[in-house]
């Protein structure tokens, strides 16, 4: 199981086998695999997931600029 994040909206999705993962929230066709282990995401609260997504988006936008 791997956690993917949408580079547009930050939505997190857990997928088992697929490599081409799309975002069901905003329609982005290519989500990015994260380094977040499945066990950790399973124990995170909704607030912790939102915080992780915001931080991830901030860090990756800074890299692309």
N, CA, C and O atoms as a Tripos MOL2 file, in Angstrom:
@<TRIPOS>MOLECULE
protein
  260   259    65     0     0
PROTEIN
NO_CHARGES

@<TRIPOS>ATOM
      1 N           0.8430   -1.1720    0.0000 N.3       1 UNK1
      2 CA          0.0000    0.0000    0.0000 C.3       1 UNK1
      3 C           0.8900    1.2380    0.0000 C.2       1 UNK1
      4 O           1.8400    1.3410    0.7760 O.2       1 UNK1
      5 N           0.5620    2.1680   -0.8820 N.am      2 UNK2
      6 CA          1.3200    3.4140   -0.9730 C.3       2 UNK2
      7 C           0.3650    4.5940   -0.9050 C.2       2 UNK2
      8 O          -0.7660    4.5350   -1.3870 O.2       2 UNK2
      9 N           0.8480    5.6630   -0.2970 N.am      3 UNK3
     10 CA          0.0590    6.8900   -0.1990 C.3       3 UNK3
     11 C           0.4690    7.8250   -1.3290 C.2       3 UNK3
     12 O           1.6540    8.0730   -1.5470 O.2       3 UNK3
     13 N          -0.5190    8.3340   -2.0380 N.am      4 UNK4
     14 CA         -0.3070    9.2930   -3.1140 C.3       4 UNK4
     15 C          -0.9370   10.6160   -2.7160 C.2       4 UNK4
     16 O          -1.9220   10.6500   -1.9790 O.2       4 UNK4
     17 N          -0.3560   11.7130   -3.2130 N.am      5 UNK5
     18 CA         -0.8930   13.0410   -2.9370 C.3       5 UNK5
     19 C          -1.0910   13.7770   -4.2540 C.2       5 UNK5
     20 O          -0.2970   13.6370   -5.1840 O.2       5 UNK5
     21 N          -2.1470   14.5510   -4.3200 N.am      6 UNK6
     22 CA         -2.4320   15.3340   -5.5170 C.3       6 UNK6
     23 C          -1.5900   16.6100   -5.4920 C.2       6 UNK6
     24 O          -1.6480   17.3640   -4.5190 O.2       6 UNK6
     25 N          -0.8110   16.8640   -6.5450 N.am      7 UNK7
     26 CA          0.0170   18.0700   -6.5660 C.3       7 UNK7
     27 C          -0.7760   19.3600   -6.7680 C.2       7 UNK7
     28 O          -0.2350   20.4540   -6.6090 O.2       7 UNK7
     29 N          -2.0660   19.2320   -7.1200 N.am      8 UNK8
     30 CA         -2.9040   20.4280   -7.2920 C.3       8 UNK8
     31 C          -3.6630   20.7870   -6.0240 C.2       8 UNK8
     32 O          -3.6360   21.9380   -5.5900 O.2       8 UNK8
     33 N          -4.3420   19.8060   -5.4250 N.am      9 UNK9
     34 CA         -5.2240   20.1220   -4.2940 C.3       9 UNK9
     35 C          -4.7740   19.5340   -2.9570 C.2       9 UNK9
     36 O          -5.3000   19.9230   -1.9140 O.2       9 UNK9
     37 N          -3.8090   18.6020   -2.9620 N.am     10 UNK10
     38 CA         -3.3070   18.0350   -1.7180 C.3      10 UNK10
     39 C          -4.0900   16.8560   -1.1750 C.2      10 UNK10
     40 O          -3.8260   16.4010   -0.0620 O.2      10 UNK10
     41 N          -5.0520   16.3500   -1.9410 N.am     11 UNK11
     42 CA         -5.8440   15.2090   -1.4850 C.3      11 UNK11
     43 C          -4.9580   13.9760   -1.4180 C.2      11 UNK11
     44 O          -4.1760   13.7280   -2.3360 O.2      11 UNK11
     45 N          -5.0660   13.1970   -0.3460 N.am     12 UNK12
     46 CA         -4.2490   12.0000   -0.1460 C.3      12 UNK12
     47 C          -5.1030   10.7670   -0.4020 C.2      12 UNK12
     48 O          -6.2480   10.6740    0.0420 O.2      12 UNK12
     49 N          -4.5140    9.8210   -1.1320 N.am     13 UNK13
     50 CA         -5.2120    8.5870   -1.4820 C.3      13 UNK13
     51 C          -4.2620    7.4150   -1.2850 C.2      13 UNK13
     52 O          -3.0860    7.5080   -1.6380 O.2      13 UNK13
     53 N          -4.7520    6.3240   -0.7320 N.am     14 UNK14
     54 CA         -3.9500    5.1180   -0.5390 C.3      14 UNK14
     55 C          -4.3410    4.1120   -1.6140 C.2      14 UNK14
     56 O          -5.5200    3.8250   -1.8220 O.2      14 UNK14
     57 N          -3.3170    3.5790   -2.2960 N.am     15 UNK15
     58 CA         -3.5360    2.6630   -3.4160 C.3      15 UNK15
     59 C          -2.6210    1.4560   -3.2380 C.2      15 UNK15
     60 O          -1.5020    1.5940   -2.7440 O.2      15 UNK15
     61 N          -3.0900    0.2760   -3.6370 N.am     16 UNK16
     62 CA         -2.2670   -0.9180   -3.4500 C.3      16 UNK16
     63 C          -1.3710   -1.2280   -4.6420 C.2      16 UNK16
     64 O          -0.1670   -1.4050   -4.4550 O.2      16 UNK16
     65 N          -1.8980   -1.3000   -5.8440 N.am     17 UNK17
     66 CA         -1.0880   -1.7610   -6.9650 C.3      17 UNK17
     67 C          -0.9340   -0.7770   -8.1100 C.2      17 UNK17
     68 O           0.0220   -0.8730   -8.8790 O.2      17 UNK17
     69 N          -1.8210    0.1330   -8.2340 N.am     18 UNK18
     70 CA         -1.8100    1.0240   -9.3980 C.3      18 UNK18
     71 C          -0.6290    1.9810   -9.3620 C.2      18 UNK18
     72 O          -0.2060    2.4220   -8.2930 O.2      18 UNK18
     73 N          -0.1040    2.2980  -10.5330 N.am     19 UNK19
     74 CA          0.9780    3.2780  -10.6320 C.3      19 UNK19
     75 C           0.4560    4.6030  -11.1720 C.2      19 UNK19
     76 O           0.9620    5.6650  -10.8090 O.2      19 UNK19
     77 N          -0.5370    4.5480  -12.0240 N.am     20 UNK20
     78 CA         -1.1510    5.7640  -12.5640 C.3      20 UNK20
     79 C          -2.3840    6.0640  -11.7270 C.2      20 UNK20
     80 O          -3.4410    5.4600  -11.9080 O.2      20 UNK20
     81 N          -2.2310    7.0020  -10.8150 N.am     21 UNK21
     82 CA         -3.2930    7.2980   -9.8520 C.3      21 UNK21
     83 C          -3.8320    8.6980  -10.1160 C.2      21 UNK21
     84 O          -3.0720    9.6650  -10.1730 O.2      21 UNK21
     85 N          -5.1540    8.7980  -10.2760 N.am     22 UNK22
     86 CA         -5.7950   10.0860  -10.5240 C.3      22 UNK22
     87 C          -6.4960   10.5800   -9.2580 C.2      22 UNK22
     88 O          -6.8630    9.7970   -8.3820 O.2      22 UNK22
     89 N          -6.6680   11.8960   -9.1880 N.am     23 UNK23
     90 CA         -7.3270   12.5160   -8.0420 C.3      23 UNK23
     91 C          -8.8320   12.5640   -8.2920 C.2      23 UNK23
     92 O          -9.2840   13.1190   -9.2940 O.2      23 UNK23
     93 N          -9.5960   11.9860   -7.3840 N.am     24 UNK24
     94 CA        -11.0530   12.0160   -7.5020 C.3      24 UNK24
     95 C         -11.6360   13.3260   -6.9940 C.2      24 UNK24
     96 O         -12.8140   13.6040   -7.2180 O.2      24 UNK24
     97 N         -10.8300   14.1330   -6.3150 N.am     25 UNK25
     98 CA        -11.3270   15.3960   -5.7680 C.3      25 UNK25
     99 C         -11.2980   16.5100   -6.8090 C.2      25 UNK25
    100 O         -12.2890   17.2180   -6.9870 O.2      25 UNK25
    101 N         -10.1520   16.6720   -7.5080 N.am     26 UNK26
    102 CA        -10.0460   17.7850   -8.4660 C.3      26 UNK26
    103 C          -9.8700   17.3250   -9.9100 C.2      26 UNK26
    104 O          -9.9350   18.1430  -10.8280 O.2      26 UNK26
    105 N          -9.6480   16.0300  -10.1250 N.am     27 UNK27
    106 CA         -9.5130   15.5200  -11.4820 C.3      27 UNK27
    107 C          -8.0940   15.4790  -12.0280 C.2      27 UNK27
    108 O          -7.8970   15.0960  -13.1810 O.2      27 UNK27
    109 N          -7.0980   15.8640  -11.2310 N.am     28 UNK28
    110 CA         -5.6960   15.8000  -11.6710 C.3      28 UNK28
    111 C          -5.3700   14.3560  -12.0690 C.2      28 UNK28
    112 O          -5.5730   13.4370  -11.2750 O.2      28 UNK28
    113 N          -4.8630   14.1490  -13.2990 N.am     29 UNK29
    114 CA         -4.6410   12.7740  -13.7630 C.3      29 UNK29
    115 C          -3.4090   12.0750  -13.1790 C.2      29 UNK29
    116 O          -3.3090   10.8520  -13.2720 O.2      29 UNK29
    117 N          -2.4690   12.8160  -12.5790 N.am     30 UNK30
    118 CA         -1.2310   12.2040  -12.0910 C.3      30 UNK30
    119 C          -0.9290   12.6140  -10.6540 C.2      30 UNK30
    120 O          -0.4060   13.6990  -10.4000 O.2      30 UNK30
    121 N          -1.2660   11.7260   -9.7180 N.am     31 UNK31
    122 CA         -0.9100   11.9660   -8.3250 C.3      31 UNK31
    123 C           0.5220   11.4800   -8.0990 C.2      31 UNK31
    124 O           1.0400   10.6820   -8.8800 O.2      31 UNK31
    125 N           1.1580   11.9620   -7.0320 N.am     32 UNK32
    126 CA          2.5600   11.6790   -6.7460 C.3      32 UNK32
    127 C           2.6570   10.7980   -5.5020 C.2      32 UNK32
    128 O           1.9890   11.0480   -4.4980 O.2      32 UNK32
    129 N           3.4980    9.7610   -5.5790 N.am     33 UNK33
    130 CA          3.6890    8.8850   -4.4200 C.3      33 UNK33
    131 C           4.4490    9.6550   -3.3380 C.2      33 UNK33
    132 O           5.3780   10.4060   -3.6340 O.2      33 UNK33
    133 N           4.0440    9.4610   -2.0860 N.am     34 UNK34
    134 CA          4.7000   10.1320   -0.9620 C.3      34 UNK34
    135 C           5.6250    9.1540   -0.2460 C.2      34 UNK34
    136 O           5.6160    7.9550   -0.5270 O.2      34 UNK34
    137 N           6.4120    9.6720    0.6690 N.am     35 UNK35
    138 CA          7.2740    8.8250    1.5010 C.3      35 UNK35
    139 C           6.5680    8.4270    2.7900 C.2      35 UNK35
    140 O           7.1730    7.8160    3.6710 O.2      35 UNK35
    141 N           5.3060    8.7680    2.8970 N.am     36 UNK36
    142 CA          4.5240    8.4890    4.0970 C.3      36 UNK36
    143 C           4.1320    7.0080    4.1320 C.2      36 UNK36
    144 O           3.4340    6.5420    3.2310 O.2      36 UNK36
    145 N           4.5690    6.2560    5.1580 N.am     37 UNK37
    146 CA          4.2090    4.8380    5.2370 C.3      37 UNK37
    147 C           2.7050    4.6550    5.4790 C.2      37 UNK37
    148 O           2.0550    5.4810    6.1190 O.2      37 UNK37
    149 N           2.1810    3.5580    4.9530 N.am     38 UNK38
    150 CA          0.7600    3.2500    5.0960 C.3      38 UNK38
    151 C           0.3530    3.1800    6.5670 C.2      38 UNK38
    152 O          -0.7180    3.6630    6.9340 O.2      38 UNK38
    153 N           1.1870    2.5900    7.4010 N.am     39 UNK39
    154 CA          0.8680    2.4530    8.8270 C.3      39 UNK39
    155 C           0.6960    3.8200    9.4850 C.2      39 UNK39
    156 O          -0.1840    4.0080   10.3260 O.2      39 UNK39
    157 N           1.5400    4.7680    9.0970 N.am     40 UNK40
    158 CA          1.4710    6.1060    9.6920 C.3      40 UNK40
    159 C           0.2000    6.8340    9.2560 C.2      40 UNK40
    160 O          -0.4800    7.4400   10.0840 O.2      40 UNK40
    161 N          -0.1240    6.7780    7.9680 N.am     41 UNK41
    162 CA         -1.3130    7.4840    7.4810 C.3      41 UNK41
    163 C          -2.5810    6.8910    8.0960 C.2      41 UNK41
    164 O          -3.5680    7.5990    8.2990 O.2      41 UNK41
    165 N          -2.5500    5.6010    8.3870 N.am     42 UNK42
    166 CA         -3.7040    4.9560    9.0060 C.3      42 UNK42
    167 C          -3.9840    5.4370   10.4200 C.2      42 UNK42
    168 O          -5.1200    5.3700   10.8900 O.2      42 UNK42
    169 N          -2.9550    5.9200   11.0940 N.am     43 UNK43
    170 CA         -3.1040    6.4000   12.4690 C.3      43 UNK43
    171 C          -3.2380    7.9190   12.5700 C.2      43 UNK43
    172 O          -3.4270    8.4520   13.6630 O.2      43 UNK43
    173 N          -3.1400    8.6160   11.4410 N.am     44 UNK44
    174 CA         -3.2370   10.0790   11.4560 C.3      44 UNK44
    175 C          -4.6920   10.5280   11.5470 C.2      44 UNK44
    176 O          -5.5890    9.8880   10.9980 O.2      44 UNK44
    177 N          -4.9100   11.6280   12.2440 N.am     45 UNK45
    178 CA         -6.2440   12.2240   12.2740 C.3      45 UNK45
    179 C          -6.4480   13.0130   10.9820 C.2      45 UNK45
    180 O          -5.4970   13.2420   10.2340 O.2      45 UNK45
    181 N          -7.6580   13.4180   10.7280 N.am     46 UNK46
    182 CA         -7.9500   14.2270    9.5390 C.3      46 UNK46
    183 C          -7.1590   15.5330    9.5690 C.2      46 UNK46
    184 O          -6.6750   15.9940    8.5360 O.2      46 UNK46
    185 N          -7.0300   16.1250   10.7480 N.am     47 UNK47
    186 CA         -6.2710   17.3710   10.8860 C.3      47 UNK47
    187 C          -4.7900   17.1520   10.5680 C.2      47 UNK47
    188 O          -4.1620   17.9940    9.9270 O.2      47 UNK47
    189 N          -4.2370   16.0280   11.0130 N.am     48 UNK48
    190 CA         -2.8310   15.7220   10.7240 C.3      48 UNK48
    191 C          -2.6160   15.4980    9.2310 C.2      48 UNK48
    192 O          -1.5940   15.9120    8.6830 O.2      48 UNK48
    193 N          -3.5660   14.8490    8.5750 N.am     49 UNK49
    194 CA         -3.4620   14.6440    7.1200 C.3      49 UNK49
    195 C          -3.5260   15.9690    6.3780 C.2      49 UNK49
    196 O          -2.7690   16.1930    5.4340 O.2      49 UNK49
    197 N          -4.4230   16.8450    6.8000 N.am     50 UNK50
    198 CA         -4.5250   18.1660    6.1700 C.3      50 UNK50
    199 C          -3.2410   18.9610    6.3700 C.2      50 UNK50
    200 O          -2.7780   19.6330    5.4490 O.2      50 UNK50
    201 N          -2.6670   18.8900    7.5570 N.am     51 UNK51
    202 CA         -1.4160   19.5860    7.8410 C.3      51 UNK51
    203 C          -0.2840   19.0280    6.9830 C.2      51 UNK51
    204 O           0.5190   19.7910    6.4450 O.2      51 UNK51
    205 N          -0.2160   17.7120    6.8540 N.am     52 UNK52
    206 CA          0.7980   17.0770    6.0110 C.3      52 UNK52
    207 C           0.6450   17.5380    4.5650 C.2      52 UNK52
    208 O           1.6330   17.8790    3.9130 O.2      52 UNK52
    209 N          -0.5840   17.5510    4.0630 N.am     53 UNK53
    210 CA         -0.8400   17.9600    2.6810 C.3      53 UNK53
    211 C          -0.4440   19.4180    2.4560 C.2      53 UNK53
    212 O           0.1730   19.7390    1.4400 O.2      53 UNK53
    213 N          -0.7890   20.2960    3.3810 N.am     54 UNK54
    214 CA         -0.4270   21.7140    3.2430 C.3      54 UNK54
    215 C           1.0850   21.8930    3.2230 C.2      54 UNK54
    216 O           1.6170   22.6530    2.4150 O.2      54 UNK54
    217 N           1.7730   21.1890    4.1170 N.am     55 UNK55
    218 CA          3.2340   21.2740    4.1680 C.3      55 UNK55
    219 C           3.8460   20.7210    2.8900 C.2      55 UNK55
    220 O           4.7720   21.3180    2.3410 O.2      55 UNK55
    221 N           3.3420   19.5840    2.4070 N.am     56 UNK56
    222 CA          3.8450   18.9700    1.1790 C.3      56 UNK56
    223 C           3.6670   19.9160   -0.0040 C.2      56 UNK56
    224 O           4.5930   20.1090   -0.7920 O.2      56 UNK56
    225 N           2.4800   20.5040   -0.1300 N.am     57 UNK57
    226 CA          2.2210   21.4330   -1.2340 C.3      57 UNK57
    227 C           3.1420   22.6410   -1.1560 C.2      57 UNK57
    228 O           3.6690   23.0820   -2.1770 O.2      57 UNK57
    229 N           3.3440   23.1800    0.0400 N.am     58 UNK58
    230 CA          4.2250   24.3380    0.2170 C.3      58 UNK58
    231 C           5.6550   23.9990   -0.2010 C.2      58 UNK58
    232 O           6.2870   24.7600   -0.9340 O.2      58 UNK58
    233 N           6.1590   22.8710    0.2600 N.am     59 UNK59
    234 CA          7.5370   22.4850   -0.0450 C.3      59 UNK59
    235 C           7.7380   22.2170   -1.5340 C.2      59 UNK59
    236 O           8.7650   22.6000   -2.0960 O.2      59 UNK59
    237 N           6.7860   21.5730   -2.1690 N.am     60 UNK60
    238 CA          6.9510   21.2260   -3.5760 C.3      60 UNK60
    239 C           6.6820   22.3970   -4.5100 C.2      60 UNK60
    240 O           7.2150   22.4300   -5.6190 O.2      60 UNK60
    241 N           5.8810   23.3420   -4.0940 N.am     61 UNK61
    242 CA          5.7050   24.5570   -4.8970 C.3      61 UNK61
    243 C           6.9720   25.3980   -4.8380 C.2      61 UNK61
    244 O           7.3530   26.0180   -5.8300 O.2      61 UNK61
    245 N           7.6280   25.4220   -3.6790 N.am     62 UNK62
    246 CA          8.8700   26.1830   -3.5320 C.3      62 UNK62
    247 C           9.9670   25.5950   -4.4200 C.2      62 UNK62
    248 O          10.7810   26.3380   -4.9690 O.2      62 UNK62
    249 N           9.9980   24.2640   -4.5650 N.am     63 UNK63
    250 CA         10.9970   23.6130   -5.4100 C.3      63 UNK63
    251 C          10.7720   23.9140   -6.8860 C.2      63 UNK63
    252 O          11.7290   24.0760   -7.6430 O.2      63 UNK63
    253 N           9.5130   23.9890   -7.2940 N.am     64 UNK64
    254 CA          9.2090   24.1770   -8.7150 C.3      64 UNK64
    255 C           9.3440   25.6210   -9.1700 C.2      64 UNK64
    256 O           9.3750   25.8840  -10.3720 O.2      64 UNK64
    257 N           9.4230   26.5550   -8.2440 N.am     65 UNK65
    258 CA          9.5270   27.9710   -8.6230 C.3      65 UNK65
    259 C          10.9580   28.3960   -8.8140 C.2      65 UNK65
    260 O          11.2200   29.5560   -9.1340 O.2      65 UNK65
@<TRIPOS>BOND
     1     1     2 1
     2     2     3 1
     3     3     4 2
     4     3     5 am
     5     5     6 1
     6     6     7 1
     7     7     8 2
     8     7     9 am
     9     9    10 1
    10    10    11 1
    11    11    12 2
    12    11    13 am
    13    13    14 1
    14    14    15 1
    15    15    16 2
    16    15    17 am
    17    17    18 1
    18    18    19 1
    19    19    20 2
    20    19    21 am
    21    21    22 1
    22    22    23 1
    23    23    24 2
    24    23    25 am
    25    25    26 1
    26    26    27 1
    27    27    28 2
    28    27    29 am
    29    29    30 1
    30    30    31 1
    31    31    32 2
    32    31    33 am
    33    33    34 1
    34    34    35 1
    35    35    36 2
    36    35    37 am
    37    37    38 1
    38    38    39 1
    39    39    40 2
    40    39    41 am
    41    41    42 1
    42    42    43 1
    43    43    44 2
    44    43    45 am
    45    45    46 1
    46    46    47 1
    47    47    48 2
    48    47    49 am
    49    49    50 1
    50    50    51 1
    51    51    52 2
    52    51    53 am
    53    53    54 1
    54    54    55 1
    55    55    56 2
    56    55    57 am
    57    57    58 1
    58    58    59 1
    59    59    60 2
    60    59    61 am
    61    61    62 1
    62    62    63 1
    63    63    64 2
    64    63    65 am
    65    65    66 1
    66    66    67 1
    67    67    68 2
    68    67    69 am
    69    69    70 1
    70    70    71 1
    71    71    72 2
    72    71    73 am
    73    73    74 1
    74    74    75 1
    75    75    76 2
    76    75    77 am
    77    77    78 1
    78    78    79 1
    79    79    80 2
    80    79    81 am
    81    81    82 1
    82    82    83 1
    83    83    84 2
    84    83    85 am
    85    85    86 1
    86    86    87 1
    87    87    88 2
    88    87    89 am
    89    89    90 1
    90    90    91 1
    91    91    92 2
    92    91    93 am
    93    93    94 1
    94    94    95 1
    95    95    96 2
    96    95    97 am
    97    97    98 1
    98    98    99 1
    99    99   100 2
   100    99   101 am
   101   101   102 1
   102   102   103 1
   103   103   104 2
   104   103   105 am
   105   105   106 1
   106   106   107 1
   107   107   108 2
   108   107   109 am
   109   109   110 1
   110   110   111 1
   111   111   112 2
   112   111   113 am
   113   113   114 1
   114   114   115 1
   115   115   116 2
   116   115   117 am
   117   117   118 1
   118   118   119 1
   119   119   120 2
   120   119   121 am
   121   121   122 1
   122   122   123 1
   123   123   124 2
   124   123   125 am
   125   125   126 1
   126   126   127 1
   127   127   128 2
   128   127   129 am
   129   129   130 1
   130   130   131 1
   131   131   132 2
   132   131   133 am
   133   133   134 1
   134   134   135 1
   135   135   136 2
   136   135   137 am
   137   137   138 1
   138   138   139 1
   139   139   140 2
   140   139   141 am
   141   141   142 1
   142   142   143 1
   143   143   144 2
   144   143   145 am
   145   145   146 1
   146   146   147 1
   147   147   148 2
   148   147   149 am
   149   149   150 1
   150   150   151 1
   151   151   152 2
   152   151   153 am
   153   153   154 1
   154   154   155 1
   155   155   156 2
   156   155   157 am
   157   157   158 1
   158   158   159 1
   159   159   160 2
   160   159   161 am
   161   161   162 1
   162   162   163 1
   163   163   164 2
   164   163   165 am
   165   165   166 1
   166   166   167 1
   167   167   168 2
   168   167   169 am
   169   169   170 1
   170   170   171 1
   171   171   172 2
   172   171   173 am
   173   173   174 1
   174   174   175 1
   175   175   176 2
   176   175   177 am
   177   177   178 1
   178   178   179 1
   179   179   180 2
   180   179   181 am
   181   181   182 1
   182   182   183 1
   183   183   184 2
   184   183   185 am
   185   185   186 1
   186   186   187 1
   187   187   188 2
   188   187   189 am
   189   189   190 1
   190   190   191 1
   191   191   192 2
   192   191   193 am
   193   193   194 1
   194   194   195 1
   195   195   196 2
   196   195   197 am
   197   197   198 1
   198   198   199 1
   199   199   200 2
   200   199   201 am
   201   201   202 1
   202   202   203 1
   203   203   204 2
   204   203   205 am
   205   205   206 1
   206   206   207 1
   207   207   208 2
   208   207   209 am
   209   209   210 1
   210   210   211 1
   211   211   212 2
   212   211   213 am
   213   213   214 1
   214   214   215 1
   215   215   216 2
   216   215   217 am
   217   217   218 1
   218   218   219 1
   219   219   220 2
   220   219   221 am
   221   221   222 1
   222   222   223 1
   223   223   224 2
   224   223   225 am
   225   225   226 1
   226   226   227 1
   227   227   228 2
   228   227   229 am
   229   229   230 1
   230   230   231 1
   231   231   232 2
   232   231   233 am
   233   233   234 1
   234   234   235 1
   235   235   236 2
   236   235   237 am
   237   237   238 1
   238   238   239 1
   239   239   240 2
   240   239   241 am
   241   241   242 1
   242   242   243 1
   243   243   244 2
   244   243   245 am
   245   245   246 1
   246   246   247 1
   247   247   248 2
   248   247   249 am
   249   249   250 1
   250   250   251 1
   251   251   252 2
   252   251   253 am
   253   253   254 1
   254   254   255 1
   255   255   256 2
   256   255   257 am
   257   257   258 1
   258   258   259 1
   259   259   260 2
@<TRIPOS>SUBSTRUCTURE
     1 UNK1         2 RESIDUE 1 A UNK
     2 UNK2         6 RESIDUE 1 A UNK
     3 UNK3        10 RESIDUE 1 A UNK
     4 UNK4        14 RESIDUE 1 A UNK
     5 UNK5        18 RESIDUE 1 A UNK
     6 UNK6        22 RESIDUE 1 A UNK
     7 UNK7        26 RESIDUE 1 A UNK
     8 UNK8        30 RESIDUE 1 A UNK
     9 UNK9        34 RESIDUE 1 A UNK
    10 UNK10       38 RESIDUE 1 A UNK
    11 UNK11       42 RESIDUE 1 A UNK
    12 UNK12       46 RESIDUE 1 A UNK
    13 UNK13       50 RESIDUE 1 A UNK
    14 UNK14       54 RESIDUE 1 A UNK
    15 UNK15       58 RESIDUE 1 A UNK
    16 UNK16       62 RESIDUE 1 A UNK
    17 UNK17       66 RESIDUE 1 A UNK
    18 UNK18       70 RESIDUE 1 A UNK
    19 UNK19       74 RESIDUE 1 A UNK
    20 UNK20       78 RESIDUE 1 A UNK
    21 UNK21       82 RESIDUE 1 A UNK
    22 UNK22       86 RESIDUE 1 A UNK
    23 UNK23       90 RESIDUE 1 A UNK
    24 UNK24       94 RESIDUE 1 A UNK
    25 UNK25       98 RESIDUE 1 A UNK
    26 UNK26      102 RESIDUE 1 A UNK
    27 UNK27      106 RESIDUE 1 A UNK
    28 UNK28      110 RESIDUE 1 A UNK
    29 UNK29      114 RESIDUE 1 A UNK
    30 UNK30      118 RESIDUE 1 A UNK
    31 UNK31      122 RESIDUE 1 A UNK
    32 UNK32      126 RESIDUE 1 A UNK
    33 UNK33      130 RESIDUE 1 A UNK
    34 UNK34      134 RESIDUE 1 A UNK
    35 UNK35      138 RESIDUE 1 A UNK
    36 UNK36      142 RESIDUE 1 A UNK
    37 UNK37      146 RESIDUE 1 A UNK
    38 UNK38      150 RESIDUE 1 A UNK
    39 UNK39      154 RESIDUE 1 A UNK
    40 UNK40      158 RESIDUE 1 A UNK
    41 UNK41      162 RESIDUE 1 A UNK
    42 UNK42      166 RESIDUE 1 A UNK
    43 UNK43      170 RESIDUE 1 A UNK
    44 UNK44      174 RESIDUE 1 A UNK
    45 UNK45      178 RESIDUE 1 A UNK
    46 UNK46      182 RESIDUE 1 A UNK
    47 UNK47      186 RESIDUE 1 A UNK
    48 UNK48      190 RESIDUE 1 A UNK
    49 UNK49      194 RESIDUE 1 A UNK
    50 UNK50      198 RESIDUE 1 A UNK
    51 UNK51      202 RESIDUE 1 A UNK
    52 UNK52      206 RESIDUE 1 A UNK
    53 UNK53      210 RESIDUE 1 A UNK
    54 UNK54      214 RESIDUE 1 A UNK
    55 UNK55      218 RESIDUE 1 A UNK
    56 UNK56      222 RESIDUE 1 A UNK
    57 UNK57      226 RESIDUE 1 A UNK
    58 UNK58      230 RESIDUE 1 A UNK
    59 UNK59      234 RESIDUE 1 A UNK
    60 UNK60      238 RESIDUE 1 A UNK
    61 UNK61      242 RESIDUE 1 A UNK
    62 UNK62      246 RESIDUE 1 A UNK
    63 UNK63      250 RESIDUE 1 A UNK
    64 UNK64      254 RESIDUE 1 A UNK
    65 UNK65      258 RESIDUE 1 A UNK
